[in-house]
Amino acid sequence: MSMQGRIGRAGGGRVKRALGVQAILEWAFRVEKAQLELPQRRDVDGESRGFGMEYVLIQRARLGCKVDGGGHKSQSYTHEDAEIVAATLAGMPDSLGGKRMAIYVAELARAGMTPDWMPGVVPRCVPIETKSNQHGQRSTTVVVGIERVLHRGRWRSVDVLACPVTWRPHPEQIASARRGYEDWWQALDWVRDGLVVGGMLREVEVTAAMPKVRPWSQKIALRPKQTANHHGEEAILGFAGKISQPPIA
């Protein structure tokens, strides 16, 4: 569900509605169906540098002459403030991700979502492969060596088996998802500053409200799963499976 409702378009001394930048983006792209226009602008060295506030001012001048929703809404036009928000986002500098980040931010706002930083996910050591039979599901093992053992007075060659394991999800997957969240947060912070400095919104007041910087940093007290052994003592369950013991000579 969107974080905010529709902002009224009627004038007549209307008090500005105070919203955080994420709520403003969701209103602009999800409610008002604003479109993100990303025209090309390159320096003499051929590299794209993004757009500054002068681009937003040009967009504002255009809006002062004509308001055009582009035919993508059922209403006659897109709210002027929503167009300003879209124009500001279009100026995302390359240092923060440029056009790709601007598109990403707009898509998330249109869906009313935040980046998936994989909350509560913990890497677990699991078998790379498993197989099932009439006895249930078992981890697949591979031969990693051969040992000679004395069994009932005779020496025998015994395969040494091991279970290949991996981490799922891999810690780098979690780290990557959280780096992506931080990049998104930095982009929102840039948009918020641009809207505040520009001071061009007529019916919306940009507040300091921001999503949490690193929501995964909040410490949550968790009790380990415990069970009681036959002596009544508590033992923490720390193993994913049973460990097979090699034969003893």
Protein Blocks (a to p, Z undefined) as FASTA:
>chain_A
ZZbdcddfbehhiacddddfklmmmmmmmmnopacdddddddfkopaebjafklmmmmmm
mmmmoccehlpafbfbdcfklmmmmmmmmmpcfknopjmlmmmmmmmmmnopacdehghi
acddddfbdcddfkbccdddddfbdcdddeehiacddddddddddddddfklmmmmmmmm
mmmmmmmmmmmmmmmmnopafkbccdfbdcdfblmlpccdddddddddfkopacddfbfb
dcdddddZZ
